[in-house]
Amino acid sequence: MGWFLLGLMSGSFLNVVIYRLTERKSLLFPGSQCMYCRNRLKFFEMIPVLSYVFLRGRCRYCGHRLPLVYPAVELMTGIAFGLLYMQCGMAWDLLPGCIFTAFLITVAFIDGLWGIIPDRLNYPLLVTGLLLSLWRHTIVSSLTGMVVLGGLFLLIFVLFQGGLGGGDVKMALVIGVFCGWPDTLWAFFIASVLAALYAVILLIAGKVGLKSQIKFGPFLALGSWLAWVYADVISLGFLI
C-alpha cells in the first residue's frame, strides 16, 4: 500500500511535467494552479484522485471541466509502483524501476496528447539510465541495448520517413539503456504486437485507413515497462 500511495503522489507531479514541459515552463514555479483560470489550488484540491472525484472533475473556481488525464496518470503511477514493489521487493533495482516507470508514463501521455517526445525528457534519462545501469545489470548490457534498439529505430527513421520521429529514436536509446540486453528485444516485440492489435481494432471499427499512422510512443512505453518488470517471467513462458 505504501508504494501505491507513493505512486499516486508521484503521479500528481508527473501531471505537472506532462502539461508544463511541452510549453517549456518551470516545473516548480508557480505552484499548482488551475490550467484555465490560473487560480492557486489549496492543499485539499491536490489530493491525488480523491480531489478530482470530490470536485466532480471541475475546477472549484471557474467550473471548467478538468482533463481525465489527471486521475488517470495518478492511478496508473500508483498501480505501476505497487506492481514494481511486488516484483522487486526492496531490492536495489526498485529505484531505477520507479524512475523508468515515471519516464515511460510521462512520455506515453505527452506523445498521446501532442504527438511529441521532448528532448528535455530523453537526454536527462539517458544519462540517468547509464549511471544506474550497474544497479540492475552491467554497463555493457545497457550499451548493447542502447545501440541495438536505437540503431533499429534510426534505421526505420531513415528508410521510412514519417514512420517514426526523432523523439522516438531518442526514446529508444533510453529504453535500451534501462532494459539492457536482451530485454530490449522483448520491449520492442511487445510494443509492436500491442500497436498492431490496436491498429487492427481501429481498422475493423473503421476509425482509420490502411495508410493512417498511429502514435507508437504509448505502446513502446507499455511494452518497455512490461519487459523491464516481467522479462524473466515472459522468457520462461516462451521457453516452456
N, C-alpha and C positions, 0 to 999 in steps of 0.2 A: 504493500500500500504506500510505503514511503517513497519509493521510486516513481510510482504512478503520480503522486502529488507533486514530486519534483518535476516530472514531465509536464504536468499541467501548468506550473509556474513558468517553466522554460518555454512552453508553447505560447504563453502570453507575450514573452519578449520576442519570440520569433514572428509574431504578428506585426510588431513594430518594425522588425527588419524587412519583412515582406513588403510593407506599404511605404516605407521610407527610403529603402536602399535604391529603388529604381528612380526615385526623384532626387537622389544624391543629397538627402537631408541628414542631419545629425541623428544618431540613434539614441542619444541621451537627452538632448535639449531641442525643443521644450519638452516638458513632461507629458504624460499620456493625456490626450485630448480627443474630442470628437473630430473625426476626419471631415465633417461637414460644417459645423458651426464653430469649431475651434475652442469650445468651452473646455476648461480643465476638468478632468474627471476626479471624483472623490475616491477614496480607497475602496469603499463598498461597491463602486461601479466597475472595479477592475478585478473582482474575484473571478478566476477562470471558470468558464462555462456557466456558473450559477448566476453571475450578474446578467449575462445575456438572457438566461431563462426568466429571471425575475423582472427584467426590463422589457420582456417580450420582444427582444430583438430590435429595440428602438432606442435612440438617444433620449435621455431624460430631459434634455433642454430644448432641442429643436424637433424632436419627434421623428426624425429621419430614420428609415429602416437601415440597420447595420448589416454588413455582409455576413452571411452564414460562414464565411471563411474563418472568422474569429473563433467560434467554439469548435469548428472542425479541426483547426490546427492544434488547439489546446488538447482536445481529446486524443487526436492522433499521436501527439508527442507523449502524452501521459501513457497511453497504451503501449507505445513503442518502448519507452523507458522501462515500463513494467516487464515486458517480454524480454528485454535485454537482461534485466536483473535475474529473471527466472532461468535464462540460458547460461549466463556467465557467473552468477553469484557475485561475490565481492572480489573477483579476480582482477588482475592488473588491466586486462583489456576492456573492462567496463567503461573506463574514462574515454578512450578513443572511440568506443562504440557509441557513447552518448553524443560526442562531438560530431561523429559521422552522421548519426541519425538527425541531429539538428540541421546539418548542412543539407542532407537529402530532402527533408521536409520543406525547408525554405526554398530550395531550388525547384522542387516539384510544383509548388504553388506559384512562384514567380513565373515560371515557364508556362504553367497552365493558364494564368491570368493574362500575361502580357507577351508571351512568346519570346522571352529573352532569358539568358543565364548570365548575370553580371560578372565581370572580371573581379569586382570587389569581393566576391564570394570565392571564386575559383582560386585565385592566386594565394590568398592567406591560407586556405585549407590545403592547398598543395604543399606548402611549406610545413604546415602543422602535421599533415599526414606523414611526411618524411621524418620529422622529429619524433613522432610517436610510433614509427614502424617497428622499432625493436620491442615495443610493448606487446605486440601480437605475433609477429613473425621476424623476418630479417630484412635488412636494407636491400639485399639482392632480390628477395621476393617482391618487395614493394616496387623497386625499379623495373623489374621484369614485367609486372602487371601494368605499370605506367606505360612502358614502351609498347607492349602488345596492344592494349586497349586504345591508347592514344594514337598509335600508328594505324590501327584498323579504322578508327573514326576519321583520321586525317585522310586516309585513302578514299573512304566513302565521300568525304567532303570535296576532294579534288575531282573524283571521277563522276560524281552525281551532284552537280551544282544545284543547290536548292534543297537537296535531300536532308542535309544537316547544316547547322550553323556553326560558327566559330566557337560559340559558347558551349555547344555540345562536345566539341573536341577537347576543350579545356576541362570540362566536367569529367570526361572520360579519363583524363590524366589523374584527376583527384581520386576517382573511383579505383583506378588501377593501383595507386599508392596505398589506399586504405585496405582494399581487398587482398592485394598481393596475388602472387601466382600459386596455384592455378584457379583460385576462387574467382578471379576476374572473369574467367570464361563462363562460369555459372551466372555471374551478374548479367553479362551480355545475352546469354541464352535465355534466361528467364524473362528479361526485359523484352526481347524480340518476340517470344511466344505470347506474352501478355498484350503487346502492341498489336500483333497480328490478330489475336482473338477479338480485341476491341474494334479493329478495322472491319473485320468480317461482320460483327454485330451491327455496326453502323451501315455497312453496305446492304445487309439484309433489310434493315429498317428504312432504307432509302435516304439516310441522312447525309451520305457522302457519295461521291462517284469514284471510279477506278483511279482517276488522276488526282484525287484530293490528297492533301497532306495532313497528317496528324502530328501533334507535338510529342516528341519522343522522350523529352526530359522527365515527365512524371513516371513513365514506365521504366526508364533507366534507373530512376531513384528507387522505385519499389523493388525492382529486380536486384539492385545492388544491396539494398538493406536485407532482403531475404538471403542473398548469397553470403553476406557478412555474418549474419546471425546463425543461419542454418546450413551452411555449406557442408559440414560434416554429415548431417542427417541426410541431406539431398544426395551426396556422393554415395553414402551407404545404401540408400534406397535404390540407386541405379545399379550398384554392384550386385544387390540381391536380385 
